[in-house]
Structures are given as structure tokens and as C-alpha cells.
Amino acid sequence: MEYFLQQLINGLTLGAIYGLIAIGYTMVYGIIGMINFAHGEIYMLGAFISLIAFLAATTIGGTSVPIALLITLFATMILTSLWGWTVERVAYRPLRGAPRLAPLISAIGVSIVLQNLAMMIWGREYHAFPQLIANQSHHIAGAIINDIQIIIIIMALVIMLALMAVVHRTRLGRAMRAVAENSMNFTF
């Protein structure tokens, strides 16, 4: 039973991360009908950008951790969005009217380019984000859950619920659902 509970906790933690990534894939495919194979690489670039922004904010600015995290959050959102926008403009937009295979090949090419670019810049070795939380372990019925796992699960749920509220309760969400339902009248 302990082993099952431990694997359940591990699965929920990893599933929460995978779920957030899958929501991004689903939204892209549901709205523009194209599989974006570079989606994971954009996430990867976001992670590296956040690592660099955090280290720069704490080293150069000498700011406190909460302020450094706020700077990191905004820098990551802006720069990762800029990467995504650039990829869309260069690799996907010119192929909007092309046969379905052309954007698919372009997406695979962008994925390969971004992977190799990241390896050239940051290398192939493992990079860890500085530990900001005293990661205490808690024992539940023989299984161990740590603070990071708890935060991951809670934050993923909060983000998923917030996204669901945006999609179902805002004008932007209604427009996204309308385009996903019938994209014939819209140009991207």
C-alpha cells in the first residue's frame, strides 16, 4: 500500500506538469488546427530564461527573493512570448494556406532548431534552479511527499482552474471557443 501511495503522489506531481503542457498543445490544436511540435521547446526556453533572469536579478540587482521572483516571472513571460511570436511569424504564418504536411514539417524543423540552439548555448548538462524553499518531507501512510510536490500540485490546479475560468467566463474565451468551433470565417 505504501508503494502504491508513493507512486500515486509521484504520478500526480508529474501529471500536473504534463497536464499544463498538454493544455497548451490542446489549445493550439483546437484553435488553429495545427500540431506545434516546438511547443515543448518553447517551454524549455522559458525554463532557461527564468533561470537566467533569476540568477541575474539576485546577483546583479541584489534584490530579495520575492522581488527577484517577480522580475523573473515578468521577464520570462515577455521573452518566452517573444520567442513564440517569432516562431509563429517565421515558421508557421507563411504556411497558413499550404497543404497540411508543410506546417507539420516546419514544426518539426523548428523543434530541431530550438533543441540544437539550446544545446549550443547551454550545453547538454543538467541545470538546476536554485532551491528557494526548505524542501521538507512529510510522511503520509508510509509514503513521502515533499513541499515542492505539494506546491506543484496546488499551483497546477490553480492555473488550470484560472484558465478554465478565462475560457468559459470571458469574452476572450468565448472568441477562442468560437474560432475552435468554426474557423472557416477567420484568418490567422
Backbone as a chain_set.jsonl record, in Angstrom:
{"seq": "MEYFLQQLINGLTLGAIYGLIAIGYTMVYGIIGMINFAHGEIYMLGAFISLIAFLAATTIGGTSVPIALLITLFATMILTSLWGWTVERVAYRPLRGAPRLAPLISAIGVSIVLQNLAMMIWGREYHAFPQLIANQSHHIAGAIINDIQIIIIIMALVIMLALMAVVHRTRLGRAMRAVAENSMNFTF", "coords": {"N": [[0.823, -1.197, 0.0], [1.972, 1.2, 0.759], [3.837, 1.58, -1.265], [2.144, 1.887, -3.494], [0.784, 4.267, -2.791], [2.952, 6.05, -2.721], [3.744, 6.008, -5.405], [1.424, 7.043, -6.51], [1.447, 9.67, -5.528], [3.831, 10.581, -6.757], [3.034, 10.27, -9.42], [0.853, 12.06, -9.579], [2.192, 14.481, -9.222], [3.994, 14.605, -11.427], [2.109, 14.291, -13.433], [0.635, 16.649, -13.141], [2.39, 18.588, -14.115], [2.755, 17.648, -16.753], [0.114, 17.871, -17.538], [-0.318, 20.657, -17.67], [1.341, 21.322, -19.822], [0.093, 19.809, -21.794], [-2.363, 21.099, -21.984], [-1.608, 23.437, -23.264], [-0.801, 22.391, -25.78], [-3.301, 21.371, -26.598], [-4.893, 23.68, -26.745], [-3.624, 25.108, -28.801], [-3.89, 23.308, -30.967], [-6.683, 23.022, -31.012], [-7.585, 25.571, -31.693], [-6.139, 26.602, -33.961], [-5.795, 24.342, -35.399], [-3.396, 23.0, -35.84], [-0.617, 20.959, -35.152], [1.828, 21.741, -32.917], [4.957, 21.013, -32.867], [7.091, 22.255, -31.696], [6.33, 23.131, -29.268], [7.08, 22.055, -26.743], [9.743, 22.8, -26.764], [9.563, 25.555, -26.6], [8.612, 25.751, -24.001], [10.929, 24.757, -22.767], [12.775, 26.783, -23.412], [11.585, 28.835, -21.96], [12.048, 27.912, -19.37], [14.869, 28.047, -19.234], [15.195, 30.787, -19.653], [13.928, 31.78, -17.359], [15.648, 30.792, -15.387], [18.054, 32.168, -15.987], [17.146, 34.832, -15.736], [16.429, 34.887, -13.019], [18.877, 34.338, -11.737], [20.328, 36.557, -12.651], [18.817, 38.655, -11.539], [19.14, 38.234, -8.789], [21.919, 38.22, -8.493], [23.084, 40.492, -9.837], [21.298, 42.62, -9.237], [20.935, 42.295, -6.506], [18.579, 41.941, -5.151], [15.766, 41.076, -3.023], [14.47, 37.735, -2.54], [11.599, 37.417, -3.121], [11.14, 39.706, -4.76], [12.981, 39.253, -6.773], [11.862, 36.911, -7.847], [9.483, 37.963, -8.857], [10.461, 39.735, -10.816], [11.685, 37.797, -12.397], [9.427, 36.304, -13.222], [8.002, 38.187, -14.862], [9.976, 38.809, -16.79], [10.383, 36.287, -17.918], [7.82, 35.712, -18.958], [7.56, 37.764, -20.893], [9.847, 37.42, -22.595], [9.63, 34.706, -23.392], [7.166, 34.764, -24.655], [7.847, 36.443, -26.747], [9.66, 34.764, -28.121], [7.859, 32.724, -28.908], [6.108, 34.223, -30.521], [7.884, 35.034, -32.534], [8.618, 32.545, -33.659], [6.111, 31.79, -34.642], [5.657, 33.805, -36.566], [7.821, 33.462, -38.348], [8.0, 30.688, -39.013], [5.426, 29.49, -39.118], [3.221, 31.18, -39.915], [3.726, 31.929, -42.682], [2.935, 29.58, -43.901], [0.208, 29.178, -43.728], [-1.882, 28.772, -45.657], [-0.987, 26.556, -46.946], [-0.654, 23.051, -47.947], [-1.533, 20.485, -45.515], [0.732, 19.033, -44.698], [3.008, 20.645, -44.973], [3.104, 22.723, -42.852], [3.418, 20.935, -40.742], [5.906, 19.705, -41.194], [7.456, 21.994, -41.021], [7.052, 22.613, -38.315], [8.323, 20.461, -37.068], [10.916, 20.974, -37.933], [11.412, 23.472, -36.681], [11.361, 22.637, -34.038], [13.646, 20.956, -33.953], [15.633, 22.85, -34.554], [15.412, 24.634, -32.348], [16.038, 22.896, -30.225], [18.726, 22.238, -30.821], [19.854, 24.798, -30.797], [19.535, 25.456, -28.085], [21.206, 23.507, -26.963], [23.652, 24.346, -27.979], [23.943, 26.827, -26.737], [23.529, 26.421, -23.894], [24.614, 23.965, -23.388], [24.788, 20.347, -22.845], [24.51, 19.453, -20.302], [22.946, 19.008, -17.073], [20.928, 21.504, -15.645], [20.121, 23.204, -12.729], [17.547, 24.884, -10.987], [17.971, 27.344, -8.489], [17.467, 26.292, -5.113], [14.776, 27.468, -3.402], [12.985, 27.02, -1.442], [12.677, 25.548, 1.719], [12.809, 22.333, 1.499], [10.967, 20.289, 2.927], [10.202, 16.973, 3.971], [7.209, 15.091, 4.182], [5.48, 12.576, 5.875], [3.02, 10.376, 4.861], [0.942, 7.932, 5.581], [3.049, 6.102, 5.271], [4.105, 6.843, 2.823], [6.08, 9.344, 1.145], [5.87, 12.786, 0.777], [7.013, 15.804, -0.515], [7.574, 19.359, 0.063], [7.887, 20.715, -2.39], [6.554, 19.049, -4.215], [3.947, 19.314, -3.248], [3.509, 22.05, -3.721], [3.737, 22.11, -6.528], [1.513, 20.533, -7.334], [-0.655, 22.008, -6.226], [-0.293, 24.574, -7.436], [-0.527, 23.891, -10.156], [-3.197, 23.053, -10.24], [-4.461, 25.484, -9.548], [-3.689, 27.111, -11.72], [-4.867, 25.689, -13.845], [-7.599, 25.874, -13.147], [-7.898, 28.656, -13.259], [-7.403, 29.116, -15.974], [-9.548, 27.686, -17.047], [-11.638, 29.272, -16.111], [-11.101, 31.628, -17.528], [-11.483, 30.728, -20.18], [-14.193, 29.936, -20.145], [-15.65, 32.066, -19.069], [-15.037, 34.612, -20.026], [-14.845, 37.221, -22.52], [-12.714, 36.877, -24.295], [-12.283, 34.116, -24.004], [-14.711, 33.159, -25.038], [-14.411, 33.979, -27.678], [-12.212, 32.418, -28.406], [-13.328, 29.848, -28.196], [-15.262, 30.074, -30.174], [-13.744, 30.338, -32.516], [-12.432, 27.889, -32.449], [-14.608, 26.228, -32.833], [-15.617, 26.954, -35.365], [-13.599, 27.729, -37.698], [-13.659, 28.672, -40.249], [-14.428, 31.227, -41.058], [-12.507, 32.897, -40.161], [-9.314, 34.473, -40.307], [-5.967, 33.742, -39.708]], "CA": [[0.0, 0.0, 0.0], [2.871, 2.356, 0.808], [4.412, 1.737, -2.599], [1.085, 2.427, -4.346], [0.556, 5.663, -2.42], [4.124, 6.815, -3.158], [3.668, 6.149, -6.862], [0.294, 7.937, -6.77], [1.944, 11.033, -5.282], [4.772, 10.888, -7.841], [2.258, 10.393, -10.653], [0.099, 13.314, -9.544], [3.13, 15.588, -9.404], [4.432, 14.624, -12.823], [0.914, 14.502, -14.245], [0.257, 18.06, -13.079], [3.272, 19.297, -15.047], [2.379, 17.214, -18.101], [-1.212, 18.403, -17.825], [-0.193, 22.058, -18.102], [1.905, 21.316, -21.171], [-0.934, 19.267, -22.685], [-3.373, 22.138, -22.202], [-1.066, 24.307, -24.311], [-0.942, 21.665, -27.05], [-4.719, 21.268, -26.935], [-5.401, 24.99, -27.149], [-3.081, 25.426, -30.128], [-4.515, 22.449, -31.974], [-8.111, 23.299, -31.06], [-7.891, 26.87, -32.28], [-5.626, 26.761, -35.324], [-5.809, 23.048, -36.075], [-2.046, 22.597, -36.213], [0.184, 20.419, -34.07], [3.049, 22.518, -32.776], [5.983, 20.164, -32.291], [8.063, 23.079, -30.981], [5.697, 23.577, -28.029], [7.948, 21.666, -25.629], [10.981, 23.582, -26.825], [9.238, 26.887, -26.082], [8.634, 25.561, -22.547], [12.329, 24.627, -22.373], [13.367, 28.119, -23.46], [11.038, 29.562, -20.82], [12.755, 27.472, -18.16], [16.215, 28.625, -19.244], [15.061, 32.237, -19.474], [13.639, 32.048, -15.948], [16.874, 30.542, -14.623], [18.975, 33.282, -16.23], [16.568, 36.051, -15.16], [16.513, 34.816, -11.563], [20.279, 34.497, -11.343], [20.705, 37.94, -12.915], [18.135, 39.533, -10.578], [19.716, 38.079, -7.448], [23.36, 38.505, -8.5], [23.371, 41.868, -10.247], [20.469, 43.577, -8.513], [20.998, 42.108, -5.071], [17.232, 42.105, -4.618], [15.265, 39.985, -2.194], [13.961, 36.612, -3.329], [10.277, 37.67, -3.723], [11.259, 40.685, -5.849], [13.681, 38.547, -7.857], [10.891, 36.02, -8.483], [8.554, 38.795, -9.629], [11.22, 40.139, -12.007], [11.839, 36.581, -13.205], [8.132, 35.987, -13.813], [7.703, 39.098, -15.96], [10.985, 38.637, -17.846], [10.117, 35.013, -18.584], [6.603, 35.844, -19.766], [7.808, 38.635, -22.041], [10.812, 36.842, -23.53], [9.101, 33.468, -23.965], [6.136, 35.184, -25.611], [8.554, 36.953, -27.922], [10.131, 33.581, -28.853], [6.692, 32.1, -29.539], [5.643, 35.102, -31.589], [8.874, 34.951, -33.623], [8.454, 31.24, -34.309], [4.861, 31.831, -35.405], [5.827, 34.692, -37.729], [8.835, 32.961, -39.293], [7.847, 29.302, -39.462], [4.06, 28.996, -39.277], [2.326, 32.082, -40.639], [3.842, 31.837, -44.147], [2.403, 28.307, -44.384], [-1.199, 29.055, -43.329], [-2.715, 28.232, -46.729], [-0.285, 25.426, -47.57], [-1.191, 21.737, -47.57], [-1.348, 20.154, -44.1], [2.043, 18.459, -44.433], [4.038, 21.694, -44.927], [3.284, 23.243, -41.485], [3.882, 19.854, -39.882], [7.351, 19.598, -41.411], [8.031, 23.222, -40.474], [7.022, 22.498, -36.855], [9.396, 19.537, -36.689], [12.165, 21.702, -38.166], [11.573, 24.465, -35.611], [11.697, 21.869, -32.842], [15.05, 20.545, -34.05], [16.466, 24.053, -34.486], [15.419, 25.149, -30.977], [16.797, 21.955, -29.391], [20.156, 22.398, -31.083], [20.235, 26.123, -30.332], [19.668, 25.369, -26.63], [22.413, 22.734, -26.644], [24.823, 25.176, -28.294], [24.048, 27.922, -25.77], [23.606, 25.986, -22.504], [25.26, 22.663, -23.276], [23.937, 19.177, -22.648], [24.472, 19.058, -18.896], [21.776, 19.325, -16.269], [20.934, 22.814, -14.982], [19.113, 23.222, -11.665], [17.107, 26.168, -10.456], [18.358, 27.409, -7.075], [16.413, 25.872, -4.198], [14.298, 28.629, -2.662], [12.083, 26.569, -0.396], [13.19, 24.457, 2.545], [12.025, 21.22, 0.981], [10.763, 19.308, 3.982], [9.431, 15.788, 3.604], [6.097, 14.759, 5.075], [5.12, 11.16, 5.762], [1.579, 10.128, 4.849], [0.661, 6.491, 5.478], [4.238, 5.411, 4.792], [4.617, 7.492, 1.611], [6.745, 10.616, 1.4], [5.564, 13.889, -0.127], [7.779, 16.964, -0.068], [6.931, 20.654, -0.149], [7.893, 21.047, -3.826], [5.469, 18.295, -4.838], [2.688, 19.942, -2.822], [3.386, 23.321, -4.436], [3.484, 21.807, -7.947], [0.133, 20.072, -7.497], [-1.574, 23.113, -5.935], [-0.174, 25.612, -8.463], [-1.093, 23.382, -11.409], [-4.655, 23.124, -10.11], [-4.854, 26.9, -9.591], [-3.525, 27.581, -13.101], [-5.89, 25.037, -14.673], [-8.896, 26.474, -12.821], [-7.902, 30.025, -13.786], [-7.553, 29.023, -17.431], [-10.923, 27.274, -17.311], [-12.472, 30.459, -15.892], [-10.89, 32.537, -18.667], [-12.087, 30.161, -21.391], [-15.648, 29.816, -20.04], [-16.342, 33.22, -18.491], [-14.603, 35.903, -20.551], [-15.058, 37.463, -23.951], [-11.598, 36.228, -24.972], [-12.571, 32.69, -24.013], [-15.805, 32.926, -25.99], [-13.839, 34.109, -29.024], [-11.379, 31.231, -28.638], [-14.219, 28.712, -28.441], [-15.92, 30.279, -31.463], [-12.777, 30.019, -33.566], [-12.211, 26.446, -32.414], [-15.821, 25.591, -33.351], [-15.765, 27.2, -36.794], [-12.515, 28.632, -38.09], [-13.778, 28.966, -41.686], [-14.637, 32.662, -41.299], [-11.443, 33.651, -39.524], [-7.958, 34.33, -40.857], [-4.996, 33.829, -38.62]], "C": [[0.866, 1.261, 0.0], [3.439, 2.652, -0.58], [3.393, 2.353, -3.557], [0.863, 3.904, -4.065], [1.72, 6.549, -2.86], [4.083, 7.046, -4.66], [2.507, 7.053, -7.272], [0.716, 9.392, -6.587], [2.9, 11.454, -6.399], [4.028, 11.108, -9.166], [1.449, 11.674, -10.705], [1.009, 14.513, -9.793], [3.554, 15.703, -10.863], [3.252, 14.875, -13.761], [0.449, 15.943, -14.248], [1.103, 18.882, -14.049], [2.909, 18.941, -16.486], [1.017, 17.773, -18.507], [-1.166, 19.844, -18.301], [0.362, 22.148, -19.524], [0.858, 20.832, -22.168], [-2.042, 20.279, -22.96], [-2.893, 23.102, -23.292], [-1.18, 23.664, -25.687], [-2.395, 21.668, -27.516], [-5.279, 22.597, -27.413], [-4.9, 25.373, -28.529], [-3.783, 24.607, -31.203], [-6.0, 22.769, -32.119], [-8.446, 24.591, -31.769], [-7.387, 26.972, -33.709], [-5.498, 25.444, -36.067], [-4.44, 22.565, -36.517], [-1.314, 22.068, -34.989], [1.507, 21.173, -34.049], [4.104, 21.649, -32.085], [7.039, 20.953, -31.529], [7.511, 23.574, -29.642], [6.567, 23.256, -26.81], [9.234, 22.46, -25.596], [10.741, 25.017, -26.354], [9.182, 26.83, -24.548], [10.08, 25.506, -22.043], [13.009, 26.001, -22.373], [12.861, 28.977, -22.309], [11.742, 29.198, -19.521], [14.163, 28.066, -18.107], [16.172, 30.139, -19.053], [14.787, 32.56, -18.011], [14.865, 31.818, -15.072], [17.842, 31.717, -14.762], [18.452, 34.566, -15.589], [16.673, 36.047, -13.636], [17.947, 35.018, -11.086], [20.755, 35.931, -11.558], [20.084, 38.88, -11.88], [18.747, 39.423, -9.193], [21.187, 38.465, -7.403], [23.632, 39.974, -8.766], [22.608, 42.864, -9.383], [20.56, 43.464, -7.015], [19.642, 42.247, -4.408], [16.849, 40.92, -3.757], [14.656, 38.905, -3.097], [12.563, 36.887, -3.893], [10.327, 38.664, -4.881], [11.963, 40.049, -7.038], [12.733, 37.599, -8.579], [9.884, 36.794, -9.323], [9.221, 39.28, -10.915], [11.368, 38.955, -12.957], [10.542, 36.233, -13.919], [7.841, 36.875, -15.014], [8.704, 38.957, -17.108], [10.724, 37.355, -18.626], [8.879, 35.102, -19.462], [6.863, 36.66, -21.026], [8.724, 37.96, -23.057], [10.328, 35.533, -24.159], [7.99, 33.778, -24.954], [6.764, 35.707, -26.889], [9.109, 35.81, -28.766], [8.979, 32.926, -29.6], [6.169, 32.912, -30.701], [6.583, 35.032, -32.796], [8.751, 33.637, -34.376], [7.192, 31.235, -35.168], [5.012, 32.671, -36.669], [6.758, 34.111, -38.785], [8.47, 31.596, -39.867], [6.411, 28.894, -39.777], [3.169, 29.9, -40.124], [2.493, 32.004, -42.152], [3.21, 30.565, -44.726], [0.925, 28.12, -44.046], [-2.062, 28.415, -44.42], [-2.118, 27.008, -47.396], [-0.973, 24.111, -47.206], [-0.773, 21.363, -46.15], [0.048, 19.63, -43.762], [3.128, 19.526, -44.272], [4.198, 22.294, -43.527], [3.79, 22.18, -40.514], [5.393, 19.688, -39.987], [8.06, 20.828, -40.844], [8.094, 23.159, -38.943], [8.118, 21.561, -36.358], [10.755, 20.22, -36.854], [12.432, 22.732, -37.084], [11.969, 23.769, -34.308], [13.173, 21.482, -32.841], [15.982, 21.744, -33.91], [16.552, 24.563, -33.047], [16.173, 24.218, -30.027], [18.3, 22.152, -29.574], [20.662, 23.765, -30.651], [20.441, 26.109, -28.812], [20.919, 24.589, -26.242], [23.677, 23.531, -26.934], [25.031, 26.256, -27.23], [24.325, 27.403, -24.354], [24.271, 24.629, -22.314], [24.26, 21.552, -23.014], [23.796, 18.791, -21.182], [23.212, 19.581, -18.207], [21.955, 20.691, -15.611], [19.805, 22.822, -13.95], [18.795, 24.656, -11.259], [17.51, 26.209, -8.988], [17.183, 27.032, -6.166], [16.03, 27.048, -3.309], [13.448, 28.248, -1.458], [12.781, 25.472, 0.406], [12.301, 23.246, 2.268], [11.901, 20.117, 2.025], [9.917, 18.152, 3.47], [8.368, 15.531, 4.655], [5.722, 13.303, 4.815], [3.606, 11.014, 5.868], [1.368, 8.635, 4.603], [1.842, 5.726, 4.887], [4.836, 5.999, 3.531], [5.211, 8.847, 1.988], [6.312, 11.615, 0.339], [6.324, 15.102, 0.39], [7.064, 18.251, -0.461], [6.866, 21.038, -1.627], [6.765, 20.317, -4.535], [4.11, 18.902, -4.486], [2.462, 21.236, -3.597], [3.073, 23.083, -5.912], [2.026, 21.428, -8.155], [-0.853, 21.221, -7.278], [-1.516, 24.181, -7.028], [-0.743, 25.155, -9.805], [-2.614, 23.437, -11.361], [-5.156, 24.564, -10.201], [-4.777, 27.425, -11.022], [-4.59, 26.975, -14.006], [-7.272, 25.625, -14.411], [-8.993, 27.908, -13.351], [-8.081, 30.02, -15.3], [-8.974, 28.614, -17.8], [-11.876, 28.456, -17.121], [-12.326, 31.442, -17.045], [-11.62, 32.017, -19.901], [-13.614, 30.175, -21.312], [-16.363, 31.077, -19.586], [-15.909, 34.581, -19.034], [-14.898, 36.006, -22.043], [-13.946, 36.803, -24.771], [-11.841, 34.725, -25.082], [-13.683, 32.339, -24.983], [-15.306, 33.017, -27.424], [-12.972, 32.897, -29.363], [-12.247, 30.019, -28.94], [-14.913, 28.844, -29.787], [-14.989, 29.921, -32.616], [-12.521, 28.517, -33.611], [-13.398, 25.697, -33.016], [-15.937, 25.741, -34.869], [-14.719, 28.218, -37.215], [-12.605, 29.032, -39.557], [-13.857, 30.455, -41.963], [-13.51, 33.514, -40.738], [-10.137, 33.425, -40.253], [-6.997, 34.541, -39.709], [-3.855, 34.639, -39.085]], "O": [[0.549, 2.251, -0.659], [3.512, 3.803, -1.011], [3.734, 3.238, -4.343], [0.763, 4.706, -4.993], [1.505, 7.67, -3.321], [4.355, 8.149, -5.133], [2.599, 7.755, -8.279], [0.375, 10.246, -7.405], [2.79, 12.561, -6.927], [4.354, 12.016, -9.931], [1.363, 12.311, -11.755], [0.63, 15.45, -10.496], [3.477, 16.778, -11.457], [3.382, 15.584, -14.759], [-0.078, 16.418, -15.253], [0.587, 19.772, -14.727], [2.772, 19.822, -17.335], [0.793, 18.108, -19.67], [-1.887, 20.219, -19.226], [-0.099, 22.958, -20.327], [0.744, 21.38, -23.265], [-2.596, 20.306, -24.058], [-3.677, 23.529, -24.139], [-1.602, 24.308, -26.646], [-2.681, 21.935, -28.683], [-6.05, 22.642, -28.373], [-5.658, 25.902, -29.342], [-4.217, 25.144, -32.222], [-6.52, 22.787, -33.234], [-9.503, 24.692, -32.392], [-8.137, 27.389, -34.592], [-5.133, 25.428, -37.243], [-4.335, 21.797, -37.473], [-1.384, 22.662, -33.914], [2.216, 21.23, -35.054], [4.134, 21.564, -30.857], [7.815, 20.361, -30.779], [8.168, 24.358, -28.957], [6.761, 24.109, -25.944], [9.758, 22.76, -24.524], [11.634, 25.628, -25.766], [9.647, 27.75, -23.874], [10.419, 26.119, -21.031], [13.734, 26.337, -21.437], [13.62, 29.763, -21.742], [12.002, 30.057, -18.679], [14.6, 28.535, -17.057], [17.022, 30.704, -18.365], [15.352, 33.512, -17.473], [15.098, 32.564, -14.121], [18.385, 32.201, -13.769], [19.215, 35.307, -14.971], [16.968, 37.076, -13.028], [18.199, 35.774, -10.148], [21.504, 36.464, -10.739], [20.747, 39.798, -11.398], [18.862, 40.428, -8.491], [21.66, 38.98, -6.39], [24.338, 40.626, -7.997], [23.179, 43.823, -8.863], [20.291, 44.435, -6.308], [19.554, 42.626, -3.24], [17.522, 39.889, -3.76], [14.368, 39.149, -4.269], [12.346, 36.609, -5.072], [9.63, 38.483, -5.879], [11.581, 40.283, -8.185], [12.791, 37.491, -9.804], [9.476, 36.329, -10.388], [8.612, 39.24, -11.983], [11.199, 39.093, -14.169], [10.561, 35.9, -15.104], [7.472, 36.374, -16.076], [8.313, 38.983, -18.275], [10.831, 37.338, -19.852], [8.887, 34.616, -20.593], [6.427, 36.277, -22.111], [8.414, 37.931, -24.248], [10.589, 35.282, -25.335], [7.884, 33.119, -25.988], [6.271, 35.443, -27.986], [9.044, 35.866, -29.994], [9.1, 32.607, -30.783], [5.824, 32.361, -31.747], [6.131, 34.977, -33.94], [8.778, 33.623, -35.607], [7.205, 30.732, -36.292], [4.536, 32.275, -37.733], [6.508, 34.253, -39.982], [8.611, 31.368, -41.069], [6.198, 28.029, -40.627], [2.431, 29.405, -40.975], [1.488, 32.011, -42.863], [2.976, 30.494, -45.933], [0.437, 26.991, -44.078], [-2.908, 27.578, -44.104], [-2.708, 26.476, -48.336], [-1.775, 24.06, -46.274], [0.228, 21.867, -45.641], [0.493, 19.78, -42.624], [4.073, 19.328, -43.509], [5.325, 22.375, -43.039], [4.51, 22.496, -39.567], [6.078, 19.548, -38.973], [9.137, 20.715, -40.258], [9.074, 23.601, -38.344], [8.764, 21.834, -35.346], [11.64, 20.061, -36.013], [13.563, 22.856, -36.616], [12.818, 24.265, -33.567], [13.866, 21.662, -31.84], [17.003, 21.665, -33.227], [17.64, 24.89, -32.572], [16.867, 24.686, -29.125], [19.05, 22.224, -28.601], [21.794, 23.878, -30.182], [21.408, 26.682, -28.311], [21.617, 24.964, -25.3], [24.667, 23.406, -26.213], [26.166, 26.561, -26.866], [25.243, 27.881, -23.687], [24.468, 24.194, -21.18], [23.051, 21.778, -22.966], [23.029, 17.884, -20.859], [22.524, 20.472, -18.706], [23.025, 20.991, -15.08], [18.665, 22.484, -14.27], [19.674, 25.516, -11.201], [17.401, 25.193, -8.302], [16.042, 27.414, -6.427], [16.856, 27.562, -2.555], [13.224, 29.063, -0.563], [13.401, 24.575, -0.167], [11.174, 23.165, 2.755], [12.645, 19.136, 2.002], [9.027, 18.336, 2.639], [8.588, 15.724, 5.85], [5.657, 12.863, 3.667], [2.99, 11.466, 6.832], [1.607, 8.152, 3.497], [1.653, 4.805, 4.092], [5.977, 5.682, 3.194], [4.876, 9.417, 3.026], [6.376, 11.329, -0.856], [6.29, 15.4, 1.584], [6.087, 18.238, -1.211], [5.88, 21.631, -2.064], [6.084, 20.906, -5.374], [3.227, 18.989, -5.339], [1.357, 21.493, -4.075], [2.234, 23.777, -6.485], [1.374, 21.95, -9.059], [-1.787, 21.388, -8.061], [-2.554, 24.645, -7.499], [-1.37, 25.943, -10.513], [-3.25, 23.826, -12.34], [-6.161, 24.832, -10.859], [-5.693, 28.104, -11.487], [-5.158, 27.674, -14.846], [-8.036, 25.852, -15.349], [-10.046, 28.324, -13.835], [-8.831, 30.832, -15.842], [-9.542, 29.136, -18.76], [-12.821, 28.619, -17.894], [-13.313, 32.026, -17.492], [-12.298, 32.779, -20.59], [-14.27, 30.408, -22.327], [-17.586, 31.154, -19.708], [-16.376, 35.608, -18.542], [-15.162, 35.013, -22.72], [-14.214, 36.232, -25.829], [-11.626, 34.135, -26.14], [-13.604, 31.326, -25.678], [-15.718, 32.238, -28.284], [-13.003, 32.409, -30.493], [-11.935, 29.243, -29.844], [-15.134, 27.845, -30.472], [-15.403, 29.275, -33.578], [-12.407, 27.938, -34.691], [-13.22, 24.65, -33.638], [-16.303, 24.799, -35.572], [-14.932, 29.425, -37.101], [-11.69, 29.683, -40.061], [-13.393, 30.906, -43.01], [-13.561, 34.74, -40.834], [-9.874, 32.333, -40.756], [-7.194, 35.406, -38.855], [-2.903, 34.852, -38.334]]}, "num_chains": 1, "name": "protein.A"}
